[in-house]
Each structure stands twice: as C-alpha cells, then as structure tokens.
Amino acid sequence: MQASLESRGVDTTRDVHTARPGIEWRREPTASRHPDLTPAAIVAPQPTLTPAQRRRRQFAALASRWRYPLSAYALSRAILLVVLIVDSVLQHRSLLSEIANWDGLWYLTTTVHWYPHVVLHEQTTLGFLPLYPVSMWLVGHALTVPYVISGLIISLVAGAAATVLIARLAEGWFGTAAARRAILFFCLFPGSVVFSMVYTEGLTLLLVAGSLLALERRRWVLAGVLAGLATACDPVGLAIIPACVAVAGREVYVRGWRDREARRSLLAPLLSALGLVGFGIFLWFWTGTPLASYKTQHATWGWSEHTSPLALFWTARKLVDQIFSHHSWAHPGINLNLLAGLLGAIFLIYGLRVLWQMRSQVSLGALVWTAGIAVLTLTSDQTPPNARMLLCAFPVVLVVAARLRGRNIRWLIAGSTVLLVAMSFVSFVGTGLRP
C-alpha cells in the first residue's frame, strides 16, 4: 500500500489523521518553497571574487554612500574659499592670517612654544587643550609645511570625515532623503567656517561622531577611546562623557548586571575620561597643579570664563545697554558677538524643542551629547550659543532641516548660505565677530 502511494506522489510522512478525502499532499519543488530562488540560481555556482575585486566592490559601496555628504562639504568649502580671497583683497590681509584668526593664533602659539611652567594671571597657552596642537606639529613635520598649513589640513580633512560620519548618523535616524537635507544644512551652516580655519571643531566632531556611531553599534572600546581623545581636544568634548555614561547605564539596566555585554559597556565611560585625566596628570608634573588649564580660563583677565544660570540674561542686558547708550549712538557699532549669541540661543531653544519631539528617532547618546552642549553654552558668560557652538550641537542642526521639505527647506538653505557668507567676511578678519 505504501509503495503504491509513493508511486502516485503521495507524501506518506504526513500524519494520516490530518488527511482529507480527495486531497493528496505532494512534496513541493525547492523553487516553489523558495520563490526567490530559481532553479538556475540554485544550480549555477556563484562567481568567486578575488580579494582585489572584493575591495573594489567595498570601495564602490562606500564611495556611493560618501558622495553626497562630500559633495555638500566641497560646495561649502568652495564658497568659503571665494569669501576668503575676496576678503583678503578688500581688507589687504594675507590668506594665512585670516585662516589663523581668533583662537587659531593661540593654537599656533601652543604648537610652537608649548605650555609655560607656571600659571600666570594673564592669557597663556595653558587655556587650550593639547591634541590639536600636537597633531599640527606631527603633520607639519611629516609634510614639511608651516604649522598654519598643517592646522588647516587637519581642519579640512577632519571636517570632511566628520561630515561623512554625521551623515551616517542622520541616515540611521531619519532615512536617506531627510539625511541629505540635514547634511546640506549642516555644511552650509554659518558655524562651519571653522572647518576652513585653524580651529579644533573638525577634529572634535570627527571624534564625537565616531564615538556616537560606535555606541550605537555597541563597540564599547572604540567608543571610549574616541571619546577620550575628544576630551583632550576641546572643552566641549567633555559632553561626550555623560553620553557614554547614559548609554552604558541603559545597557546595564536593560540587560542586567550579570550579562557580560552589559558589563563590557562600562568600558566606554571609563575610557572616555582618559584624555581629560591624562592632561590633568601632565599639567600636575608640568606646572604643579592639575587645574592649570581651568585656572587660566577662569581666573585670567580677558577670558574670565564663568558659568551662571543667568548668563543669557546678562548677555541680553549688555546688548541692550550698548544699543541705547549715548556712546553707542555716537559710535553706531555694537558687539556682534552678543547679538550672535542671543540669536543662536533662540535657534538652540527651538532646535531642542524639535529634537525632543523627534527623540524616538535619535540615539540616546546624541540626545545626551546635545543636552550637554546646550548646558555648557547657555550658562557660559564668554561663550554663548554662537554659530560654532550650535555646530557642535549638530543633532539640533540636523533635526531642524530633516523635518522641513519643499519650499521651506530651500528657504532655510538659502538663508543659511547668506549668513555663512556674511558672517565669514567678518570672522576671517579683525575681531568683530568670532567664529
């Protein structure tokens, strides 16, 4: 009986209690059970790629992903190059002096003369962190170029790499179309002028964006190392430490302390403070106090950096006094840094509101990083939320552009480009408007 059934194609392995009269169960061909696999695909062997072919395919895939952010970045650098040249002609200034304006002069001085052995009650190089000057020294000697050129090379290259990583973050948060709008706005944002100057933001954002990506992928050691380097690059890099703490804390809370992966996540916050701690130890041996940089920034005439919850109020009051004072009417210029700080605060508060509304799309690390930058700049007496600080709080910049479409995003990009050109004309020369 079984032989006769098998000869007719009936599946005798099925339970007879499930059989129905008049119906025969037959084994389906492999291709019908897997409609995506045709017989030719099953039989035909897949071509074996050589290592060189695999590398070419990987590079092509990366190039396709990098093409748009790098194109947007190149467009913004071309605009700023034109501004730089025109500014140099009109103001009779050398291009190198414009590139190294403002804090760029301090980074060059740090690269050449390093740090003094004592804390003085005046502005010195102790107010600046070491990673960027050390990088300038290394690149300058490796390429045999002046330090101002090596500093510019680092800013440009690191800014491009940071743009690519931030674009990857944005694509994961918002999707491809919205990420492209966001990264174009990021590249043409007024604060992006620092990518064309001897400033730390390109290197800092590269390290921070890499750390945030590593946190999303649970690569704890890499995230911690990149975060630790960021804390040795710029004071705003300290905001990456609570970001690492928050992500690791959530990992331990969700998985439980007994989980090995949860315990490994604690490597990120532990490593994230290495740059700050290492610099403090160096200063202890070099100057006799690990707080030498802090004292220089906070107790020095000219900088006098302090933190206050009313910092924004005092900024507004100074601006009002300048506008309505008789001295101001006699000399109609006002401190543009105060105006830029107040307008930046308005943008930051609006961006934080949008970011809160879209918080389910953005990673926890990025949210905490942005909150840290917001606290630092909104409570700072000397560094209000200007365009450079807003660029550091890049998730705020991204979400504002990601939610807009059509005519609105075109107006936003156009307005940002105009501001980038106008503000850069002033920032490249003189001391009227710092980046």
ROTORDREN-107520 format. One record per residue (C-alpha): residue in one letter; x, y, z. Coordinates in nm, 2 decimals. Layout:
BEGIN
{node 'A',{X,Y,Z}},
...
END
This chain:
BEGIN
{node 'M',{0.00,0.00,0.00}},
{node 'Q',{0.28,0.24,0.10}},
{node 'A',{0.46,0.16,-0.22}},
{node 'S',{0.16,0.23,-0.43}},
{node 'L',{0.10,0.57,-0.26}},
{node 'E',{0.46,0.67,-0.31}},
{node 'S',{0.44,0.58,-0.67}},
{node 'R',{0.15,0.82,-0.71}},
{node 'G',{0.35,1.10,-0.54}},
{node 'V',{0.16,1.10,-0.21}},
{node 'D',{0.36,1.21,0.10}},
{node 'T',{0.34,0.92,0.33}},
{node 'T',{0.53,1.10,0.61}},
{node 'R',{0.23,1.32,0.69}},
{node 'D',{0.00,1.23,0.98}},
{node 'V',{-0.29,1.03,0.84}},
{node 'H',{-0.52,1.19,1.09}},
{node 'T',{-0.48,1.53,0.91}},
{node 'A',{-0.57,1.39,0.57}},
{node 'R',{-0.89,1.50,0.39}},
{node 'P',{-1.08,1.29,0.14}},
{node 'G',{-0.99,1.36,-0.22}},
{node 'I',{-0.68,1.56,-0.15}},
{node 'E',{-0.33,1.44,-0.19}},
{node 'W',{-0.02,1.62,-0.04}},
{node 'R',{0.27,1.63,-0.27}},
{node 'R',{0.63,1.75,-0.19}},
{node 'E',{0.67,2.09,-0.35}},
{node 'P',{0.98,2.15,-0.56}},
{node 'T',{1.25,2.35,-0.39}},
{node 'A',{1.20,2.65,-0.61}},
{node 'S',{0.83,2.67,-0.52}},
{node 'R',{0.90,2.67,-0.15}},
{node 'H',{1.16,2.94,-0.20}},
{node 'P',{1.01,3.17,-0.47}},
{node 'D',{1.32,3.39,-0.47}},
{node 'L',{1.54,3.10,-0.58}},
{node 'T',{1.50,2.99,-0.94}},
{node 'P',{1.64,2.65,-1.05}},
{node 'A',{1.91,2.83,-1.24}},
{node 'A',{2.01,3.02,-0.93}},
{node 'I',{2.02,2.70,-0.73}},
{node 'V',{2.22,2.50,-0.98}},
{node 'A',{2.46,2.77,-1.11}},
{node 'P',{2.76,2.83,-0.89}},
{node 'Q',{2.82,3.19,-0.76}},
{node 'P',{3.13,3.36,-0.91}},
{node 'T',{3.42,3.37,-0.67}},
{node 'L',{3.56,3.72,-0.62}},
{node 'T',{3.93,3.78,-0.57}},
{node 'P',{4.04,3.99,-0.27}},
{node 'A',{4.11,4.28,-0.51}},
{node 'Q',{3.75,4.26,-0.66}},
{node 'R',{3.60,4.25,-0.31}},
{node 'R',{3.80,4.56,-0.21}},
{node 'R',{3.68,4.74,-0.52}},
{node 'R',{3.32,4.65,-0.45}},
{node 'Q',{3.35,4.77,-0.09}},
{node 'F',{3.51,5.09,-0.20}},
{node 'A',{3.24,5.15,-0.46}},
{node 'A',{2.97,5.10,-0.20}},
{node 'L',{3.15,5.34,0.04}},
{node 'A',{3.20,5.59,-0.24}},
{node 'S',{2.83,5.58,-0.32}},
{node 'R',{2.75,5.65,0.04}},
{node 'W',{3.00,5.92,0.08}},
{node 'R',{2.93,6.10,-0.25}},
{node 'Y',{2.65,6.33,-0.13}},
{node 'P',{2.80,6.45,0.20}},
{node 'L',{3.14,6.51,0.05}},
{node 'S',{2.98,6.70,-0.24}},
{node 'A',{2.79,6.92,0.00}},
{node 'Y',{3.11,6.97,0.21}},
{node 'A',{3.31,7.06,-0.11}},
{node 'L',{3.05,7.31,-0.21}},
{node 'S',{3.06,7.49,0.12}},
{node 'R',{3.44,7.49,0.12}},
{node 'A',{3.44,7.64,-0.23}},
{node 'I',{3.20,7.92,-0.12}},
{node 'L',{3.43,8.00,0.18}},
{node 'L',{3.74,8.00,-0.04}},
{node 'V',{3.58,8.27,-0.26}},
{node 'V',{3.49,8.47,0.06}},
{node 'L',{3.85,8.42,0.19}},
{node 'I',{4.00,8.55,-0.13}},
{node 'V',{3.77,8.85,-0.17}},
{node 'D',{3.81,8.94,0.20}},
{node 'S',{4.19,8.92,0.16}},
{node 'V',{4.18,9.17,-0.14}},
{node 'L',{3.93,9.41,0.03}},
{node 'Q',{4.09,9.41,0.37}},
{node 'H',{4.45,9.39,0.25}},
{node 'R',{4.52,9.09,0.47}},
{node 'S',{4.71,8.77,0.39}},
{node 'L',{4.52,8.45,0.35}},
{node 'L',{4.72,8.28,0.62}},
{node 'S',{4.64,8.55,0.88}},
{node 'E',{4.27,8.50,0.80}},
{node 'I',{4.29,8.13,0.84}},
{node 'A',{4.46,8.16,1.18}},
{node 'N',{4.24,8.44,1.32}},
{node 'W',{4.10,8.43,1.67}},
{node 'D',{4.18,8.11,1.86}},
{node 'G',{4.39,7.99,1.57}},
{node 'L',{4.66,8.22,1.68}},
{node 'W',{4.66,8.05,2.02}},
{node 'Y',{4.68,7.70,1.87}},
{node 'L',{4.97,7.81,1.66}},
{node 'T',{5.15,7.96,1.96}},
{node 'T',{5.08,7.63,2.16}},
{node 'T',{5.23,7.43,1.87}},
{node 'V',{5.55,7.65,1.86}},
{node 'H',{5.61,7.73,2.23}},
{node 'W',{5.40,7.46,2.41}},
{node 'Y',{5.29,7.55,2.77}},
{node 'P',{5.45,7.77,3.04}},
{node 'H',{5.56,7.60,3.36}},
{node 'V',{5.37,7.84,3.58}},
{node 'V',{5.01,7.96,3.59}},
{node 'L',{5.01,8.33,3.52}},
{node 'H',{4.73,8.58,3.57}},
{node 'E',{4.71,8.65,3.20}},
{node 'Q',{4.61,8.48,2.89}},
{node 'T',{4.85,8.19,2.80}},
{node 'T',{4.85,7.87,2.61}},
{node 'L',{4.75,7.68,2.92}},
{node 'G',{4.39,7.77,2.83}},
{node 'F',{4.40,7.53,2.54}},
{node 'L',{4.39,7.15,2.52}},
{node 'P',{4.69,6.96,2.36}},
{node 'L',{4.55,6.72,2.10}},
{node 'Y',{4.51,6.97,1.81}},
{node 'P',{4.85,7.14,1.86}},
{node 'V',{5.02,6.80,1.88}},
{node 'S',{4.85,6.70,1.56}},
{node 'M',{4.96,7.02,1.39}},
{node 'W',{5.32,6.96,1.50}},
{node 'L',{5.31,6.60,1.37}},
{node 'V',{5.15,6.69,1.04}},
{node 'G',{5.38,6.99,0.99}},
{node 'H',{5.69,6.78,1.04}},
{node 'A',{5.56,6.49,0.83}},
{node 'L',{5.47,6.71,0.53}},
{node 'T',{5.74,6.98,0.59}},
{node 'V',{5.48,7.26,0.58}},
{node 'P',{5.43,7.56,0.81}},
{node 'Y',{5.21,7.49,1.12}},
{node 'V',{4.93,7.71,0.99}},
{node 'I',{4.91,7.49,0.68}},
{node 'S',{4.91,7.17,0.88}},
{node 'G',{4.64,7.31,1.11}},
{node 'L',{4.43,7.39,0.80}},
{node 'I',{4.49,7.05,0.65}},
{node 'I',{4.37,6.88,0.97}},
{node 'S',{4.06,7.11,0.99}},
{node 'L',{3.96,7.04,0.63}},
{node 'V',{4.02,6.67,0.63}},
{node 'A',{3.87,6.61,0.97}},
{node 'G',{3.58,6.83,0.88}},
{node 'A',{3.51,6.62,0.57}},
{node 'A',{3.54,6.29,0.77}},
{node 'A',{3.31,6.43,1.04}},
{node 'T',{3.06,6.52,0.77}},
{node 'V',{3.06,6.17,0.64}},
{node 'L',{3.01,6.02,0.99}},
{node 'I',{2.74,6.27,1.08}},
{node 'A',{2.56,6.19,0.75}},
{node 'R',{2.56,5.82,0.85}},
{node 'L',{2.41,5.91,1.19}},
{node 'A',{2.15,6.12,1.02}},
{node 'E',{2.06,5.84,0.77}},
{node 'G',{2.01,5.60,1.05}},
{node 'W',{1.79,5.84,1.24}},
{node 'F',{1.58,6.00,0.96}},
{node 'G',{1.63,5.80,0.64}},
{node 'T',{1.82,5.89,0.32}},
{node 'A',{1.61,6.18,0.19}},
{node 'A',{1.58,6.37,0.52}},
{node 'A',{1.95,6.30,0.60}},
{node 'R',{2.05,6.46,0.27}},
{node 'R',{1.86,6.78,0.36}},
{node 'A',{2.01,6.78,0.71}},
{node 'I',{2.37,6.73,0.59}},
{node 'L',{2.34,7.01,0.33}},
{node 'F',{2.22,7.24,0.60}},
{node 'F',{2.50,7.13,0.83}},
{node 'C',{2.76,7.20,0.57}},
{node 'L',{2.62,7.55,0.49}},
{node 'F',{2.55,7.64,0.85}},
{node 'P',{2.73,7.96,0.95}},
{node 'G',{2.95,7.79,1.21}},
{node 'S',{3.10,7.56,0.95}},
{node 'V',{3.35,7.84,0.87}},
{node 'V',{3.57,7.68,1.14}},
{node 'F',{3.64,7.38,0.91}},
{node 'S',{3.83,7.63,0.69}},
{node 'M',{4.03,7.78,0.99}},
{node 'V',{4.29,7.67,1.24}},
{node 'Y',{4.02,7.55,1.48}},
{node 'T',{3.95,7.23,1.67}},
{node 'E',{3.59,7.17,1.58}},
{node 'G',{3.66,6.95,1.27}},
{node 'L',{3.88,6.71,1.48}},
{node 'T',{3.64,6.73,1.78}},
{node 'L',{3.33,6.65,1.58}},
{node 'L',{3.51,6.37,1.40}},
{node 'L',{3.59,6.20,1.73}},
{node 'V',{3.25,6.27,1.88}},
{node 'A',{3.05,6.14,1.58}},
{node 'G',{3.27,5.83,1.56}},
{node 'S',{3.21,5.77,1.93}},
{node 'L',{2.83,5.81,1.89}},
{node 'L',{2.83,5.57,1.60}},
{node 'A',{3.04,5.32,1.80}},
{node 'L',{2.79,5.35,2.09}},
{node 'E',{2.50,5.27,1.86}},
{node 'R',{2.68,4.96,1.74}},
{node 'R',{2.79,4.86,2.09}},
{node 'R',{3.16,4.88,2.01}},
{node 'W',{3.24,5.00,2.36}},
{node 'V',{3.62,5.01,2.35}},
{node 'L',{3.62,5.21,2.03}},
{node 'A',{3.35,5.45,2.16}},
{node 'G',{3.55,5.51,2.48}},
{node 'V',{3.88,5.56,2.30}},
{node 'L',{3.74,5.82,2.06}},
{node 'A',{3.55,5.99,2.34}},
{node 'G',{3.87,6.01,2.54}},
{node 'L',{4.06,6.17,2.25}},
{node 'A',{3.77,6.42,2.22}},
{node 'T',{3.82,6.53,2.58}},
{node 'A',{4.18,6.61,2.50}},
{node 'C',{4.09,6.82,2.20}},
{node 'D',{3.83,7.08,2.31}},
{node 'P',{3.65,7.17,2.63}},
{node 'V',{3.31,7.10,2.47}},
{node 'G',{3.43,6.74,2.42}},
{node 'L',{3.36,6.68,2.79}},
{node 'A',{2.99,6.65,2.69}},
{node 'I',{3.07,6.31,2.54}},
{node 'I',{3.14,6.16,2.89}},
{node 'P',{2.78,6.18,3.01}},
{node 'A',{2.67,6.05,2.68}},
{node 'C',{2.88,5.74,2.73}},
{node 'V',{2.76,5.71,3.09}},
{node 'A',{2.39,5.73,2.98}},
{node 'V',{2.43,5.46,2.71}},
{node 'A',{2.62,5.22,2.93}},
{node 'G',{2.37,5.28,3.22}},
{node 'R',{2.08,5.19,2.99}},
{node 'E',{2.27,4.88,2.87}},
{node 'V',{2.32,4.76,3.23}},
{node 'Y',{1.96,4.85,3.33}},
{node 'V',{1.81,4.66,3.03}},
{node 'R',{2.04,4.35,3.02}},
{node 'G',{2.11,4.33,3.39}},
{node 'W',{2.45,4.33,3.57}},
{node 'R',{2.50,3.96,3.52}},
{node 'D',{2.51,4.00,3.14}},
{node 'R',{2.87,4.01,3.01}},
{node 'E',{2.79,4.26,2.73}},
{node 'A',{2.63,4.49,2.98}},
{node 'R',{2.94,4.49,3.20}},
{node 'R',{3.16,4.55,2.89}},
{node 'S',{2.96,4.86,2.81}},
{node 'L',{3.11,5.03,3.12}},
{node 'L',{3.44,5.04,2.93}},
{node 'A',{3.30,5.33,2.72}},
{node 'P',{3.25,5.58,3.01}},
{node 'L',{3.57,5.46,3.18}},
{node 'L',{3.78,5.52,2.87}},
{node 'S',{3.60,5.85,2.78}},
{node 'A',{3.77,6.04,3.06}},
{node 'L',{4.13,5.93,2.97}},
{node 'G',{4.20,6.25,2.77}},
{node 'L',{4.10,6.48,3.05}},
{node 'V',{4.27,6.28,3.32}},
{node 'G',{4.59,6.24,3.12}},
{node 'F',{4.61,6.61,3.05}},
{node 'G',{4.55,6.68,3.42}},
{node 'I',{4.83,6.45,3.52}},
{node 'F',{5.06,6.61,3.26}},
{node 'L',{4.98,6.96,3.40}},
{node 'W',{5.04,6.84,3.75}},
{node 'F',{5.40,6.75,3.67}},
{node 'W',{5.45,7.04,3.43}},
{node 'T',{5.30,7.33,3.64}},
{node 'G',{5.25,7.18,3.98}},
{node 'T',{4.87,7.17,3.96}},
{node 'P',{4.63,6.96,3.75}},
{node 'L',{4.39,7.26,3.74}},
{node 'A',{4.63,7.49,3.55}},
{node 'S',{4.41,7.50,3.23}},
{node 'Y',{4.09,7.56,3.44}},
{node 'K',{4.26,7.84,3.64}},
{node 'T',{4.39,8.00,3.32}},
{node 'Q',{4.04,8.01,3.16}},
{node 'H',{3.85,8.12,3.47}},
{node 'A',{4.09,8.34,3.67}},
{node 'T',{4.26,8.52,3.39}},
{node 'W',{4.18,8.88,3.28}},
{node 'G',{4.05,8.88,2.93}},
{node 'W',{3.89,8.54,2.94}},
{node 'S',{3.73,8.52,3.29}},
{node 'E',{3.52,8.23,3.19}},
{node 'H',{3.24,8.16,3.44}},
{node 'T',{2.92,7.96,3.45}},
{node 'S',{2.59,8.11,3.56}},
{node 'P',{2.23,8.02,3.50}},
{node 'L',{2.17,8.39,3.42}},
{node 'A',{2.44,8.41,3.16}},
{node 'L',{2.19,8.46,2.88}},
{node 'F',{2.02,8.74,3.07}},
{node 'W',{2.34,8.93,3.13}},
{node 'T',{2.42,8.89,2.76}},
{node 'A',{2.09,9.04,2.66}},
{node 'R',{2.14,9.32,2.91}},
{node 'K',{2.48,9.41,2.78}},
{node 'L',{2.34,9.42,2.42}},
{node 'V',{2.05,9.65,2.53}},
{node 'D',{2.29,9.88,2.71}},
{node 'Q',{2.51,9.91,2.40}},
{node 'I',{2.21,9.98,2.17}},
{node 'F',{2.06,10.25,2.39}},
{node 'S',{2.37,10.41,2.54}},
{node 'H',{2.48,10.75,2.42}},
{node 'H',{2.82,10.61,2.35}},
{node 'S',{2.66,10.35,2.12}},
{node 'W',{2.47,10.62,1.93}},
{node 'A',{2.78,10.82,1.88}},
{node 'H',{2.97,10.51,1.76}},
{node 'P',{2.70,10.31,1.60}},
{node 'G',{2.88,9.97,1.61}},
{node 'I',{2.77,9.71,1.87}},
{node 'N',{2.93,9.39,1.99}},
{node 'L',{2.82,9.15,1.72}},
{node 'N',{2.92,8.85,1.94}},
{node 'L',{2.64,8.94,2.18}},
{node 'L',{2.38,8.96,1.90}},
{node 'A',{2.50,8.63,1.75}},
{node 'G',{2.48,8.47,2.09}},
{node 'L',{2.12,8.58,2.15}},
{node 'L',{2.01,8.48,1.80}},
{node 'G',{2.19,8.15,1.85}},
{node 'A',{2.01,8.09,2.18}},
{node 'I',{1.68,8.13,2.01}},
{node 'F',{1.77,7.88,1.74}},
{node 'L',{1.91,7.64,2.00}},
{node 'I',{1.59,7.65,2.22}},
{node 'Y',{1.38,7.60,1.91}},
{node 'G',{1.60,7.31,1.79}},
{node 'L',{1.59,7.15,2.13}},
{node 'R',{1.21,7.16,2.12}},
{node 'V',{1.22,6.99,1.77}},
{node 'L',{1.47,6.74,1.89}},
{node 'W',{1.25,6.65,2.19}},
{node 'Q',{0.96,6.59,1.95}},
{node 'M',{1.18,6.36,1.74}},
{node 'R',{1.36,6.20,2.03}},
{node 'S',{1.24,5.85,1.94}},
{node 'Q',{1.44,5.87,1.62}},
{node 'V',{1.76,6.00,1.76}},
{node 'S',{2.00,5.78,1.97}},
{node 'L',{2.03,5.83,2.34}},
{node 'G',{2.40,5.92,2.31}},
{node 'A',{2.33,6.20,2.07}},
{node 'L',{2.05,6.34,2.29}},
{node 'V',{2.27,6.35,2.60}},
{node 'W',{2.56,6.50,2.39}},
{node 'T',{2.33,6.78,2.27}},
{node 'A',{2.19,6.84,2.61}},
{node 'G',{2.55,6.87,2.75}},
{node 'I',{2.65,7.13,2.48}},
{node 'A',{2.33,7.32,2.55}},
{node 'V',{2.40,7.34,2.92}},
{node 'L',{2.76,7.45,2.86}},
{node 'T',{2.68,7.72,2.62}},
{node 'L',{2.36,7.86,2.77}},
{node 'T',{2.53,7.90,3.11}},
{node 'S',{2.87,8.04,2.98}},
{node 'D',{2.95,8.41,3.03}},
{node 'Q',{3.20,8.42,2.74}},
{node 'T',{3.09,8.15,2.50}},
{node 'P',{2.72,8.20,2.43}},
{node 'P',{2.53,7.98,2.17}},
{node 'N',{2.70,8.13,1.87}},
{node 'A',{2.71,7.95,1.53}},
{node 'R',{3.02,7.75,1.62}},
{node 'M',{2.86,7.61,1.94}},
{node 'L',{2.55,7.53,1.75}},
{node 'L',{2.76,7.34,1.50}},
{node 'C',{2.90,7.13,1.79}},
{node 'A',{2.54,7.06,1.90}},
{node 'F',{2.49,6.91,1.55}},
{node 'P',{2.18,6.70,1.62}},
{node 'V',{1.99,7.03,1.67}},
{node 'V',{2.10,7.15,1.33}},
{node 'L',{2.01,6.82,1.17}},
{node 'V',{1.66,6.78,1.31}},
{node 'V',{1.56,7.14,1.21}},
{node 'A',{1.64,7.06,0.84}},
{node 'A',{1.52,6.70,0.85}},
{node 'R',{1.16,6.79,0.93}},
{node 'L',{1.13,7.05,0.65}},
{node 'R',{1.05,6.99,0.29}},
{node 'G',{0.99,7.17,-0.04}},
{node 'R',{1.00,7.54,-0.03}},
{node 'N',{1.07,7.56,0.34}},
{node 'I',{1.39,7.37,0.32}},
{node 'R',{1.50,7.57,0.02}},
{node 'W',{1.44,7.90,0.21}},
{node 'L',{1.63,7.76,0.51}},
{node 'I',{1.93,7.66,0.30}},
{node 'A',{1.94,7.99,0.11}},
{node 'G',{1.92,8.19,0.44}},
{node 'S',{2.19,7.98,0.60}},
{node 'T',{2.42,8.03,0.30}},
{node 'V',{2.37,8.41,0.31}},
{node 'L',{2.46,8.41,0.68}},
{node 'L',{2.76,8.19,0.62}},
{node 'V',{2.90,8.43,0.36}},
{node 'A',{2.82,8.75,0.56}},
{node 'M',{2.94,8.62,0.90}},
{node 'S',{3.26,8.47,0.75}},
{node 'F',{3.35,8.81,0.59}},
{node 'V',{3.37,8.95,0.95}},
{node 'S',{3.52,8.64,1.12}},
{node 'F',{3.81,8.60,0.88}},
{node 'V',{3.95,8.95,0.96}},
{node 'G',{3.96,9.17,1.26}},
{node 'T',{3.79,9.10,1.60}},
{node 'G',{3.44,9.20,1.52}},
{node 'L',{3.27,8.85,1.52}},
{node 'R',{3.44,8.54,1.64}},
{node 'P',{3.35,8.21,1.47}},
END
